[in-house]
Amino acid sequence: MKRSRIVILLFLFVTMILLAACNGSSESSGAEDGGDDGGGEADEEITLEFWTMQLQPTFTDYINGMIADFEEENPNITINWLDVPAGDLEQKILADVAAGNAPDLVNLNPAFGGSLAELDATVNLDEALTDEEISRYVEGAWEASQLDGETYGIPWYLDTPVTLNNTEIYEAAGLDPEQPPETYEEAKEYAEIIKEETDQYGYFPSLDLSLPLQHMELMGVPLTNEDGTAAFNTPDGVEVFEYFTELYQEDLIPAESLTGDQREGTNFYQSGQVAFGVNFFIAEIQENAPDIYDATVPSAAITGDSGKTTTSVQNLVVPEQSGYQEAAVDFALFITSAENQLEFAQLTPILPSSTEALEDPYFTEPPEDADPMELVRITSAEQLPNAELVVPPMDNFNELQTVMYDAMSKAMLGESTSEEAIAEAEEEWNAVVAD
C-alpha cells in the first residue's frame, strides 16, 4: 500500500472509533439512545439519509416515486435523498464516516464499498438478512460485495458485457457476422483478417482501470493466492502479456486501447473504425450513429480459458454508524424488490439483481424484429445466471490495478519483455499487499 493511502485509512479508522466512543451513533440519522439492533424503530420517528451515485436528473422521478411509496408504507420514516457525482462519492463517504456523519444507506460499487469494509465500517448483511431474503438475489451479484467472507452490500442493478459487432465491416472482410468471435484467440484471428482485407481495426480491447485484471482472470490466470499475494507470474500469465503486446505492436488494435478510457472504444465503434469489442455503450451508439447502430449485432462477451463472464454491480451499503440499521436494511430490500427493479430496468439498459424480476419476459423473450438495444438486453440477461465479479473486492484495489496496468503497458510499449514486466508486477503487488 502506498504511504499516503495507509495514512488516510489509519486516520479515518482512528477518527471513526473516537467519534463512535464520544457520540454513540450517527448524527445524520438523528439517533440518540437507540442501539444498532434497531430496537423500537417501528414506534419512533425516523429520518434516513440515503445517497445514490449520479442518478439525477435522469432518474429523479423514479427515485422520488419509490421513496414516496416507501414512506406511505412506513409513515414513521422519512427519506432524505442526496445524489453524489460518481467521481466524488468514494472520498465523500470516507470523509463523512471519519466525521461521524455517515448516511444510513449508500449506493456504492464493490470497490467503493470495499473501501468502507476495509475499515470495518459496514453492517454484515449476512447477519442482517434472512436466508430467504438472500436467496432473492442472483448468486454472483450477492457474492460480488464480499470482503474477507462478509457481505457488505445488497446488490441493486447489474450489467454483463456484450460484444457488439459491425456487420458491414464483417462482410467487407469476408466474415460471417452470424459467427462472431467467442474467445480471445478468435478475436485475434478476426482482427488479423479484418486488417488484411479492409485495413481497418477489427478489435478494441480496452485496458482501462480494472480491465487488465479482468482480462487475466478471463484468460484463465488467477490473480492471487489465498493470502492475497500475486499468483499471476506464471507461463500462462506471460502469455496474456504476450497476447496484448502482439496485438498492439502488430497494429491490430488502436493505440487508444492502451492509452484511452473505456469510452474510446465506443467512439471508435460508432465512427465505423472498429468491427467489434466489449464494453461499448449501446445507448450512445444509438443516439450518435444510427447507421452503425442499425448494422450492429450483439453476441456473448468474449472470454478465455476460464469460460467465465464477468458482471458489474451497483449495491446498497448500510454503514455501521447508522443508528437505524434495521430501517435502512428494510429500505434497501424495498428498493431491490422485484417490482421496483423491473420498473428501473425498463427505464435504462440495466439488469436487476432480483431473480424474480429476471424471469419477466422483458428479459427472456425478444420481441419480433428486435432492435440492437433489445438484443443487447436479452443477451446480457442470458449471461447473468453464470456471471460473477471475476475480480472481487480486494484491499488496496486501486493500487493493485495500477500495478497491473503499468506492467502490461511496459510490455506492450516494448519497454520490458513480458517476462520482466510480469515479474516486476509480482514484486510490486506483493509489496502493496505486505505494506
Phi, psi and chi 1 to 4 in degrees:
 res  aa     phi    psi   chi1   chi2   chi3   chi4
   1 MET       -  137.0 -176.7 -170.5  -65.5      -
   2 LYS   -65.0  150.7  -65.1  179.3 -180.0  178.1
   3 ARG   -57.8  -44.0  -87.4  -48.5  151.1 -168.7
   4 SER   -59.8  -39.4   59.3      -      -      -
   5 ARG   -65.7  -42.5  174.5   71.8  167.5  170.2
   6 ILE   -68.3  -36.3 -158.2  168.1      -      -
   7 VAL   -64.3  -43.9  168.2      -      -      -
   8 ILE   -60.8  -48.5  -69.6  170.4      -      -
   9 LEU   -64.0  -41.8  -70.9  176.2      -      -
  10 LEU   -65.6  -41.4  -75.6  173.2      -      -
  11 PHE   -60.8  -47.1  169.7   76.8      -      -
  12 LEU   -63.2  -41.0  -69.1  171.4      -      -
  13 PHE   -66.2  -47.1 -176.0   61.2      -      -
  14 VAL   -64.8  -43.7  170.6      -      -      -
  15 THR   -60.9  -42.1  -55.5      -      -      -
  16 MET   -61.2  -43.0 -178.4  179.4   65.8      -
  17 ILE   -64.7  -44.2  -68.4  174.1      -      -
  18 LEU   -63.3  -42.6  -69.2  173.7      -      -
  19 LEU   -66.1  -38.9  -74.6  165.7      -      -
  20 ALA   -63.7  -37.8      -      -      -      -
  21 ALA   -68.2  -36.3      -      -      -      -
  22 CYS   -78.6  -40.8  -65.7      -      -      -
  23 ASN  -101.9  -26.2  -60.5  -28.6      -      -
  24 GLY    80.5  -26.9      -      -      -      -
  25 SER  -163.6  170.5   60.7      -      -      -
  26 SER   -74.3  132.0  167.5      -      -      -
  27 GLU   -66.9  -31.6  -65.9  176.9    3.8      -
  28 SER   -63.7  -25.6   69.1      -      -      -
  29 SER   -85.8  -14.6  -57.4      -      -      -
  30 GLY    75.8   14.5      -      -      -      -
  31 ALA   -74.0  141.8      -      -      -      -
  32 GLU  -120.6  -71.4  -63.9  178.0   -1.8      -
  33 ASP  -106.7   -4.5  -61.5  -37.2      -      -
  34 GLY   -68.7  142.4      -      -      -      -
  35 GLY   -87.3  172.9      -      -      -      -
  36 ASP   -71.0  -11.5  -75.2  -15.3      -      -
  37 ASP   -80.3   -1.6   61.3   -1.9      -      -
  38 GLY    77.4   13.4      -      -      -      -
  39 GLY   -60.9  133.6      -      -      -      -
  40 GLY    80.9    2.8      -      -      -      -
  41 GLU   -63.1  -33.8  -71.4 -175.1    7.5      -
  42 ALA   -66.0  -19.8      -      -      -      -
  43 ASP  -105.9   -8.3  -59.1  -38.2      -      -
  44 GLU  -111.8  159.0   60.8 -178.5  -48.8      -
  45 GLU   -76.5  127.9  -66.7  -62.6  -40.0      -
  46 ILE  -125.8  138.0  -67.1  172.9      -      -
  47 THR  -118.5  120.2  -63.0      -      -      -
  48 LEU  -101.9  130.5  -65.8 -178.9      -      -
  49 GLU   -89.7  121.5  -61.9  -68.2  -25.1      -
  50 PHE  -123.1  121.7  171.1   48.1      -      -
  51 TRP  -111.5  140.1  -66.1    1.4      -      -
  52 THR  -122.0  169.6   56.4      -      -      -
  53 MET  -108.9  101.3 -173.6 -168.4  -56.5      -
  54 GLN    53.3   54.2 -155.5  159.1  -45.3      -
  55 LEU  -105.9  -15.1  -65.5 -177.6      -      -
  56 GLN   -89.0  148.1  -68.6 -178.2   -5.4      -
  57 PRO   -91.7   -4.1   34.3  -35.9      -      -
  58 THR   -57.5  -39.5  -53.7      -      -      -
  59 PHE  -115.0   22.5  -55.2  106.9      -      -
  60 THR   -58.5  -47.6  -62.2      -      -      -
  61 ASP   -63.8  -40.7  -70.1  -15.9      -      -
  62 TYR   -63.4  -49.2  168.2   74.3      -      -
  63 ILE   -64.8  -44.4  -61.8  -66.3      -      -
  64 ASN   -62.3  -38.8  -80.9  -26.1      -      -
  65 GLY   -64.3  -40.2      -      -      -      -
  66 MET   -66.8  -40.2 -172.2  166.8   53.2      -
  67 ILE   -62.0  -43.8  -71.9  171.7      -      -
  68 ALA   -61.1  -40.3      -      -      -      -
  69 ASP   -64.2  -41.7  -69.6  -17.4      -      -
  70 PHE   -66.9  -43.1 -178.2   78.8      -      -
  71 GLU   -65.4  -32.5  -70.2  176.9  -20.8      -
  72 GLU   -66.9  -38.8 -176.6  176.7   -3.3      -
  73 GLU   -75.7  -22.6  -67.9 -176.8   13.6      -
  74 ASN  -129.8   77.3  -59.0  -89.2      -      -
  75 PRO   -63.5  -14.8   18.6  -30.1      -      -
  76 ASN   -88.5   -0.5   65.7  -48.9      -      -
  77 ILE  -115.3  132.2  -60.2  177.4      -      -
  78 THR  -115.8  134.9  -61.0      -      -      -
  79 ILE  -105.0  122.0  -53.6  -64.3      -      -
  80 ASN   -98.5  114.5  -79.7  -13.7      -      -
  81 TRP  -102.5  129.7  173.7   33.3      -      -
  82 LEU  -125.7  126.1  174.2   67.4      -      -
  83 ASP  -101.6  130.4 -168.0   62.6      -      -
  84 VAL  -118.9  135.5 -177.4      -      -      -
  85 PRO   -56.6  142.1  -24.6   33.9      -      -
  86 ALA   -57.1  -38.9      -      -      -      -
  87 GLY   -69.0  -16.7      -      -      -      -
  88 ASP  -102.9  -12.8  -60.1  -24.9      -      -
  89 LEU   -68.3  -43.7 -175.1   53.3      -      -
  90 GLU   -61.0  -48.3 -176.9  176.2   22.4      -
  91 GLN   -66.8  -35.2  -71.1  -55.0  -46.1      -
  92 LYS   -66.3  -43.8  178.7  169.8  176.3   56.4
  93 ILE   -67.8  -39.1 -174.9   63.7      -      -
  94 LEU   -64.2  -41.7  -70.4  171.6      -      -
  95 ALA   -66.8  -40.4      -      -      -      -
  96 ASP   -71.9  -32.0  -82.8   48.9      -      -
  97 VAL   -63.1  -43.9  165.0      -      -      -
  98 ALA   -63.1  -33.0      -      -      -      -
  99 ALA   -87.1   -0.8      -      -      -      -
 100 GLY    77.5   20.0      -      -      -      -
 101 ASN  -118.9   34.7  -66.5  -39.8      -      -
 102 ALA   -63.9  146.4      -      -      -      -
 103 PRO   -69.5  170.7   28.6  -35.8      -      -
 104 ASP   -85.1  -27.3  -61.1  -77.1      -      -
 105 LEU  -149.0  132.3 -173.9   66.9      -      -
 106 VAL  -138.3  138.8   56.5      -      -      -
 107 ASN   -86.8  115.5  161.6 -148.6      -      -
 108 LEU  -133.0  163.0  -59.6  169.8      -      -
 109 ASN   -92.1  169.8   62.0   34.1      -      -
 110 PRO   -57.9  -36.0  -30.5   38.5      -      -
 111 ALA   -67.0  -45.4      -      -      -      -
 112 PHE   -65.3  -43.0  -71.2    1.7      -      -
 113 GLY   -61.6  -36.4      -      -      -      -
 114 GLY   -62.5  -30.5      -      -      -      -
 115 SER   -62.7  -38.0  -62.9      -      -      -
 116 LEU   -73.4  -41.6  -75.8 -171.4      -      -
 117 ALA   -62.2  -32.9      -      -      -      -
 118 GLU   -56.9  -30.8  -78.2 -177.2   56.0      -
 119 LEU   -93.1    8.4  -60.5  171.8      -      -
 120 ASP    54.9   38.4  -66.4  -35.7      -      -
 121 ALA  -106.6   15.9      -      -      -      -
 122 THR  -126.4  151.8   56.9      -      -      -
 123 VAL   -73.4  137.3  169.9      -      -      -
 124 ASN   -75.6  107.0 -178.2   -8.5      -      -
 125 LEU   -79.8  -14.3  -66.2  163.9      -      -
 126 ASP   -63.1  -30.5  -64.8  -48.0      -      -
 127 GLU   -90.5  -29.2  -62.5  175.4   -7.8      -
 128 ALA   -79.0  -23.5      -      -      -      -
 129 LEU  -109.2  153.1  -87.2   65.2      -      -
 130 THR   -80.0  165.1   66.6      -      -      -
 131 ASP   -59.9  -37.1  -69.6  -17.2      -      -
 132 GLU   -66.1  -40.4 -173.0  -82.7  -31.6      -
 133 GLU   -65.5  -41.3  -71.4  168.0  -23.2      -
 134 ILE   -63.0  -36.4  -67.5  172.2      -      -
 135 SER   -68.2  -10.4   71.4      -      -      -
 136 ARG   -73.8  -12.9  -60.4  174.2 -169.3  173.6
 137 TYR  -107.4  151.1  -59.9   97.6      -      -
 138 VAL   -56.5  130.3  174.5      -      -      -
 139 GLU   -58.8  -46.6 -177.2  176.7   -0.1      -
 140 GLY   -62.8  -32.2      -      -      -      -
 141 ALA   -72.0  -39.7      -      -      -      -
 142 TRP   -62.5  -43.0 -179.1  -98.3      -      -
 143 GLU   -72.4  -15.7  -66.4  174.1  -10.7      -
 144 ALA   -67.3  -22.5      -      -      -      -
 145 SER  -111.3   56.3  -62.6      -      -      -
 146 GLN  -127.3  140.9  -66.6  179.3  -22.7      -
 147 LEU  -138.8  125.8 -175.5   69.5      -      -
 148 ASP    54.1   38.8  -61.9  -29.3      -      -
 149 GLY    83.8    2.2      -      -      -      -
 150 GLU  -117.9  140.4  -69.3 -171.5    2.3      -
 151 THR   -91.7  123.7  -55.9      -      -      -
 152 TYR  -110.9   -1.4   57.1   80.4      -      -
 153 GLY  -143.5  144.1      -      -      -      -
 154 ILE   -93.1  122.9  -65.0  174.9      -      -
 155 PRO   -64.0  140.4   22.4  -31.2      -      -
 156 TRP  -112.7  -84.0 -174.2    4.4      -      -
 157 TYR  -119.4  152.7   56.8   95.7      -      -
 158 LEU  -132.2  176.1  -41.5  172.0      -      -
 159 ASP  -159.6  149.5 -174.9   31.3      -      -
 160 THR  -123.5  143.5   65.6      -      -      -
 161 PRO   -70.1  147.0   25.0  -32.7      -      -
 162 VAL  -129.4  140.4  172.1      -      -      -
 163 THR   -79.7  131.0  -55.5      -      -      -
 164 LEU  -104.0  134.4  -62.0 -173.9      -      -
 165 ASN  -125.0  126.8  -53.8  -83.2      -      -
 166 ASN   -86.6  106.1 -176.2  -36.7      -      -
 167 THR   -64.7  -29.8   58.9      -      -      -
 168 GLU   -67.2  -40.5  -67.2  180.0   -9.6      -
 169 ILE   -69.6  -39.1  -62.2  179.2      -      -
 170 TYR   -55.9  -49.9  -85.5   64.5      -      -
 171 GLU   -66.4  -36.3  -68.9  167.1   -6.1      -
 172 ALA   -64.7  -28.3      -      -      -      -
 173 ALA   -91.3    0.5      -      -      -      -
 174 GLY    77.8   21.6      -      -      -      -
 175 LEU  -103.2  152.6  -65.8  169.0      -      -
 176 ASP   -88.2  113.4 -177.0   -0.5      -      -
 177 PRO   -66.6  -14.2   20.1  -30.0      -      -
 178 GLU   -81.9   -4.4  -62.2  -61.1  -39.4      -
 179 GLN  -125.5   65.1  -60.8  -67.3  -35.5      -
 180 PRO   -72.1  163.3   28.5  -35.0      -      -
 181 PRO   -65.5  140.0   22.9  -32.2      -      -
 182 GLU  -109.9  -20.9  -62.4  178.3   -5.9      -
 183 THR  -125.0  166.0   66.3      -      -      -
 184 TYR   -60.4  -40.7  -76.5   96.7      -      -
 185 GLU   -63.9  -42.8  -73.1  -53.5  -44.7      -
 186 GLU   -64.7  -36.3  -70.1  176.7   -7.9      -
 187 ALA   -60.5  -41.2      -      -      -      -
 188 LYS   -66.0  -42.7 -176.3  178.8 -179.6 -177.3
 189 GLU   -60.4  -44.2  -67.4  170.8    7.7      -
 190 TYR   -65.2  -39.0  -83.9   49.0      -      -
 191 ALA   -62.2  -39.8      -      -      -      -
 192 GLU   -64.5  -44.3  -68.8  170.5  -19.0      -
 193 ILE   -65.4  -45.5  -66.4  169.5      -      -
 194 ILE   -64.1  -40.0  -70.3  167.8      -      -
 195 LYS   -63.6  -44.1 -171.7   73.1  171.4 -178.7
 196 GLU   -68.0  -40.5 -178.7  176.8  -12.6      -
 197 GLU   -86.2  -29.0  -62.9  -64.8  -30.9      -
 198 THR  -124.8  -10.0   70.3      -      -      -
 199 ASP    59.9   24.8 -160.0   32.2      -      -
 200 GLN  -110.8  166.0  -70.7  179.6  -77.9      -
 201 TYR   -80.0  138.3  -70.3  113.4      -      -
 202 GLY   -88.4  -45.1      -      -      -      -
 203 TYR  -123.1  141.0 -175.6   26.3      -      -
 204 PHE  -127.2   92.5 -166.7  108.5      -      -
 205 PRO   -94.5   98.8   32.3  -28.6      -      -
 206 SER   -62.2  143.1  178.0      -      -      -
 207 LEU  -119.3   29.9  -65.8  165.4      -      -
 208 ASP   -81.4  145.5 -172.1   30.3      -      -
 209 LEU    53.1 -121.4  -60.7  174.4      -      -
 210 SER   -84.7    1.4   67.6      -      -      -
 211 LEU   -63.9  -35.8  -70.4  174.5      -      -
 212 PRO   -57.6  -38.4  -28.8   37.5      -      -
 213 LEU   -64.2  -42.3  -58.5  178.1      -      -
 214 GLN   -62.7  -43.7  -70.2 -173.3   29.0      -
 215 HIS   -59.5  -41.4  -69.3  -50.9      -      -
 216 MET   -58.9  -50.8  -66.0  -72.4  -80.9      -
 217 GLU   -63.8  -44.3  -75.7  -79.1   -5.8      -
 218 LEU   -63.4  -31.4  -68.4  172.1      -      -
 219 MET   -87.2   12.1  -63.5  175.4   82.1      -
 220 GLY    87.8   20.6      -      -      -      -
 221 VAL  -111.4  106.7  179.7      -      -      -
 222 PRO   -63.1  139.7  -19.0   31.3      -      -
 223 LEU   -80.3  -40.6  -68.7  170.6      -      -
 224 THR  -131.8  155.5   65.3      -      -      -
 225 ASN   -82.9  177.5  -59.7  -56.9      -      -
 226 GLU   -60.9  -28.1  -70.6 -174.2    2.5      -
 227 ASP   -89.9    6.9   60.3   -0.8      -      -
 228 GLY    88.1   -6.4      -      -      -      -
 229 THR   -74.5  164.0   56.5      -      -      -
 230 ALA   -67.8  134.4      -      -      -      -
 231 ALA  -117.7    4.9      -      -      -      -
 232 PHE   -94.0   -7.1   50.1   76.8      -      -
 233 ASN   -81.5   76.5 -173.2    7.6      -      -
 234 THR  -135.9  167.9   63.3      -      -      -
 235 PRO   -54.6  -38.2  -29.5   36.8      -      -
 236 ASP   -65.8  -38.3  -72.1  -18.1      -      -
 237 GLY   -64.9  -40.9      -      -      -      -
 238 VAL   -61.3  -38.1  171.8      -      -      -
 239 GLU   -62.6  -36.1  -76.0 -173.1   14.5      -
 240 VAL   -63.7  -46.5  174.0      -      -      -
 241 PHE   -59.0  -43.3  -86.1   42.9      -      -
 242 GLU   -63.0  -38.4  -74.3  -67.5  -31.3      -
 243 TYR   -58.2  -52.0  174.2   85.5      -      -
 244 PHE   -72.4  -31.8  -72.9  102.3      -      -
 245 THR   -63.9  -43.7  -62.1      -      -      -
 246 GLU   -65.0  -44.0  -69.9  172.9    7.6      -
 247 LEU   -57.0  -43.5  -74.2  173.8      -      -
 248 TYR   -72.2  -48.9 -174.5   84.1      -      -
 249 GLN   -73.7  -22.6  -66.1 -175.3   -4.0      -
 250 GLU   -92.0    9.1  -66.4  173.4   13.8      -
 251 ASP    56.4   40.3 -164.9   32.4      -      -
 252 LEU   -93.4  -12.3  -64.9  175.1      -      -
 253 ILE  -133.1  152.7   58.9  174.9      -      -
 254 PRO   -65.6  149.3  -19.8   31.8      -      -
 255 ALA   -59.1  -28.5      -      -      -      -
 256 GLU   -66.5  -15.3  -72.6   81.2   -3.2      -
 257 SER   -58.3  -34.8  -66.8      -      -      -
 258 LEU   -91.7  -42.7  174.0   62.0      -      -
 259 THR   -94.2  -19.2   59.8      -      -      -
 260 GLY   -97.8  175.4      -      -      -      -
 261 ASP   -89.6 -179.0   60.9   21.3      -      -
 262 GLN   -62.8  -26.9  -69.2 -176.8   52.7      -
 263 ARG   -66.7  -23.6 -170.6  165.9  -65.0  -80.9
 264 GLU   -60.2  -36.5  -71.4  -73.1   -4.8      -
 265 GLY   -60.5  -43.9      -      -      -      -
 266 THR   -62.0  -41.2  -60.3      -      -      -
 267 ASN   -61.6  -44.7  -67.4  -22.2      -      -
 268 PHE   -64.0  -42.4  -93.4   77.5      -      -
 269 TYR   -67.5  -45.9 -174.8   82.7      -      -
 270 GLN   -75.0  -13.1   67.6 -174.5    7.0      -
 271 SER   -94.7    5.2   62.0      -      -      -
 272 GLY    76.0   20.7      -      -      -      -
 273 GLN   -98.3   -4.1  -63.0 -178.8   75.5      -
 274 VAL  -145.8  146.2   68.7      -      -      -
 275 ALA   -87.1  -34.8      -      -      -      -
 276 PHE  -157.9  162.0   63.6   90.1      -      -
 277 GLY   172.5  171.3      -      -      -      -
 278 VAL  -111.1  156.6 -176.5      -      -      -
 279 ASN    71.9   24.2  -64.8  -51.0      -      -
 280 PHE   -84.6  154.3  -61.7  160.8      -      -
 281 PHE   -95.5  100.6  -57.7  120.6      -      -
 282 ILE   -64.0  -37.2 -174.0   64.9      -      -
 283 ALA   -64.9  -37.6      -      -      -      -
 284 GLU   -67.5  -39.8 -172.6  172.4  -43.6      -
 285 ILE   -63.8  -42.3  -64.4  163.7      -      -
 286 GLN   -59.0  -40.8 -179.0 -175.7   33.1      -
 287 GLU   -76.1  -42.4  179.3  178.2   -5.3      -
 288 ASN   -92.7  -25.5  -63.3  -24.0      -      -
 289 ALA  -141.6   72.4      -      -      -      -
 290 PRO   -59.7  -32.6   15.2  -28.0      -      -
 291 ASP   -67.3  -42.0  -69.1  -16.5      -      -
 292 ILE   -66.1  -41.3  -60.2  -65.7      -      -
 293 TYR   -57.1  -46.3  177.0   79.9      -      -
 294 ASP   -65.8  -25.1  -69.5  -20.5      -      -
 295 ALA   -90.0    4.6      -      -      -      -
 296 THR   -91.3  135.0  -66.2      -      -      -
 297 VAL  -123.5  121.0  172.2      -      -      -
 298 PRO   -78.0  153.0   -9.7   25.8      -      -
 299 SER  -147.7  171.0   60.9      -      -      -
 300 ALA   -59.1  151.8      -      -      -      -
 301 ALA   -61.4  142.2      -      -      -      -
 302 ILE   -64.6  135.9  -67.4  167.5      -      -
 303 THR  -137.9 -178.0 -170.5      -      -      -
 304 GLY  -127.3 -149.5      -      -      -      -
 305 ASP   -61.8  -23.9  -69.7  -17.1      -      -
 306 SER   -68.4  -27.4   71.2      -      -      -
 307 GLY    70.6    8.4      -      -      -      -
 308 LYS   -84.7  156.1  -65.5  177.8  178.7  178.1
 309 THR  -122.5  135.4  -59.9      -      -      -
 310 THR   -92.2  163.4 -167.6      -      -      -
 311 THR  -131.8  148.8 -177.7      -      -      -
 312 SER  -104.5  147.5   58.6      -      -      -
 313 VAL  -135.0  134.9  178.3      -      -      -
 314 GLN  -110.6  131.0  -72.0  -70.7  -33.0      -
 315 ASN  -124.9  177.7   57.5   29.1      -      -
 316 LEU  -122.3  124.6  -64.1  168.5      -      -
 317 VAL  -117.0  136.6  174.9      -      -      -
 318 VAL  -102.7  108.2  179.6      -      -      -
 319 PRO   -63.1  146.2  -25.7   36.6      -      -
 320 GLU   -60.2  -28.8 -179.3   67.9   31.2      -
 321 GLN   -68.9  -18.4  -74.3 -178.5    2.7      -
 322 SER   -56.3  131.9  171.1      -      -      -
 323 GLY   -82.7   -5.7      -      -      -      -
 324 TYR  -131.1   58.9  -61.9  118.7      -      -
 325 GLN   -63.5  -40.8  -66.3  176.3    9.4      -
 326 GLU   -63.2  -43.9 -176.9  178.5  -32.6      -
 327 ALA   -66.2  -37.6      -      -      -      -
 328 ALA   -64.1  -42.0      -      -      -      -
 329 VAL   -63.8  -41.8  168.6      -      -      -
 330 ASP   -60.3  -41.2  -73.5  -15.6      -      -
 331 PHE   -66.3  -39.6 -174.8   42.6      -      -
 332 ALA   -62.4  -40.7      -      -      -      -
 333 LEU   -65.1  -36.5  -68.4  172.8      -      -
 334 PHE   -65.3  -46.7 -178.1   83.8      -      -
 335 ILE   -58.7  -39.4  -68.0  170.9      -      -
 336 THR   -96.4   17.0   57.3      -      -      -
 337 SER   -64.3  157.6   68.7      -      -      -
 338 ALA   -57.8  -43.1      -      -      -      -
 339 GLU   -63.5  -47.4  179.2 -179.0    1.1      -
 340 ASN   -69.6  -36.2  -78.3  -35.3      -      -
 341 GLN   -69.1  -38.4  -71.4 -154.3   50.9      -
 342 LEU   -62.1  -43.0  179.0   58.5      -      -
 343 GLU   -61.7  -42.7 -178.8 -178.6   -7.1      -
 344 PHE   -62.7  -45.5 -165.3   15.0      -      -
 345 ALA   -65.3  -23.3      -      -      -      -
 346 GLN   -81.9   -5.6  -69.6  172.2  -26.0      -
 347 LEU   -96.7  -19.8  -62.4  174.3      -      -
 348 THR  -159.4  155.7 -172.6      -      -      -
 349 PRO   -73.7   77.1  -15.4   29.7      -      -
 350 ILE  -129.7  169.7   58.2  171.2      -      -
 351 LEU  -116.3  146.0  -62.3  176.7      -      -
 352 PRO   -79.4  154.2   28.9  -33.1      -      -
 353 SER   -88.4   -8.4   61.4      -      -      -
 354 SER   -80.5  124.1  161.1      -      -      -
 355 THR   -64.5  -33.0   55.5      -      -      -
 356 GLU   -66.0  -44.2 -179.4 -177.8  -15.2      -
 357 ALA   -62.5  -36.1      -      -      -      -
 358 LEU   -67.6  -16.9  -77.1  166.9      -      -
 359 GLU   -80.0   -8.3  -66.0  171.2   -3.0      -
 360 ASP   -66.3  143.2 -170.8   89.6      -      -
 361 PRO   -54.8  -22.3  -26.0   33.9      -      -
 362 TYR   -56.0  -29.7 -174.0   71.6      -      -
 363 PHE  -105.9   -5.6  -59.2  104.6      -      -
 364 THR  -120.4  -20.7   60.8      -      -      -
 365 GLU  -126.7  103.9  -61.0  175.9   11.8      -
 366 PRO   -66.9  138.7   21.9  -30.4      -      -
 367 PRO   -69.0  161.7   24.1  -31.9      -      -
 368 GLU   -60.4  141.9  -69.7 -174.7   19.8      -
 369 ASP    54.4   42.7  -59.0  -38.8      -      -
 370 ALA   -59.2  139.0      -      -      -      -
 371 ASP   -89.0  171.9   66.8   12.6      -      -
 372 PRO   -55.4  -38.4  -29.5   37.2      -      -
 373 MET   -61.1  -44.7 -179.2   79.0   75.1      -
 374 GLU   -66.6  -37.4  -68.4  165.2  -32.9      -
 375 LEU   -70.4  -33.6  -66.8  174.3      -      -
 376 VAL   -61.7  -44.2  164.2      -      -      -
 377 ARG   -60.1  -46.6  178.6  177.6   70.9 -117.1
 378 ILE   -65.6  -44.7  -60.9  -63.4      -      -
 379 THR   -63.3  -43.7  -56.7      -      -      -
 380 SER   -62.7  -44.4 -174.8      -      -      -
 381 ALA   -66.0  -35.7      -      -      -      -
 382 GLU   -61.2  -31.7  -73.7  174.5  -13.8      -
 383 GLN   -79.9  -21.3  -62.3  178.0  133.6      -
 384 LEU   -62.6  -41.6 -168.5   53.9      -      -
 385 PRO   -57.4  -28.1  -26.9   36.5      -      -
 386 ASN  -106.9    5.8  -62.5  -44.3      -      -
 387 ALA   -83.8  157.1      -      -      -      -
 388 GLU  -149.2  163.0   60.4 -175.3  -87.1      -
 389 LEU   -78.8   96.2 -166.9   68.1      -      -
 390 VAL   -66.1  -24.7  -64.2      -      -      -
 391 VAL  -113.8   93.5 -178.1      -      -      -
 392 PRO   -71.6  166.0   27.3  -34.1      -      -
 393 PRO   -55.8  138.6  -24.3   34.5      -      -
 394 MET  -133.3  152.1  -53.5  175.7 -170.7      -
 395 ASP   -59.6  139.1  -67.1  -15.1      -      -
 396 ASN    62.3   38.7  -39.7  -46.3      -      -
 397 PHE   -59.2  -43.3 -177.5   78.3      -      -
 398 ASN   -61.3  -41.2  -69.7  -22.8      -      -
 399 GLU   -65.7  -38.9  -71.6   84.4   -3.2      -
 400 LEU   -70.4  -38.4  -64.3  176.9      -      -
 401 GLN   -68.6  -31.2   73.0  176.9   15.4      -
 402 THR   -68.0  -39.3  -61.2      -      -      -
 403 VAL   -57.3  -46.9  165.5      -      -      -
 404 MET   -68.5  -43.1 -174.7   62.8   72.4      -
 405 TYR   -61.4  -46.1  173.0   82.5      -      -
 406 ASP   -61.4  -41.5  -71.4  -12.9      -      -
 407 ALA   -67.2  -44.8      -      -      -      -
 408 MET   -64.3  -36.5 -163.9  171.4  -75.0      -
 409 SER   -62.0  -44.0  -63.5      -      -      -
 410 LYS   -60.6  -41.0  -72.6 -178.3  179.2  179.2
 411 ALA   -66.7  -46.3      -      -      -      -
 412 MET   -66.0  -35.0  -67.2  171.3   67.7      -
 413 LEU   -83.5   -2.0  -65.7  170.2      -      -
 414 GLY    77.9   15.7      -      -      -      -
 415 GLU   -80.9  -21.0  -63.0  173.9   -0.6      -
 416 SER  -146.8  158.9  -59.0      -      -      -
 417 THR   -72.9  163.7   66.3      -      -      -
 418 SER   -61.5  -38.7  -66.8      -      -      -
 419 GLU   -64.2  -42.8  -70.1   83.1   -1.3      -
 420 GLU   -67.0  -41.9  -68.4  168.3  -16.3      -
 421 ALA   -65.8  -42.7      -      -      -      -
 422 ILE   -73.4  -30.7 -155.0  166.7      -      -
 423 ALA   -67.3  -38.9      -      -      -      -
 424 GLU   -65.6  -39.1 -177.9  178.1  -14.7      -
 425 ALA   -63.3  -40.5      -      -      -      -
 426 GLU   -60.4  -45.5  177.6 -172.8   38.5      -
 427 GLU   -63.0  -45.4 -177.7  177.9   -9.7      -
 428 GLU   -69.7  -39.2  -67.5 -177.5    2.8      -
 429 TRP   -58.7  -48.7 -176.4  -69.2      -      -
 430 ASN   -66.9  -30.2  -69.8  -20.4      -      -
 431 ALA   -67.4  -40.2      -      -      -      -
 432 VAL   -64.2  -44.5  169.6      -      -      -
 433 VAL   -63.4  -38.3  171.1      -      -      -
 434 ALA   -80.9  -22.9      -      -      -      -
 435 ASP   -71.6      - -152.4  -13.2      -      -
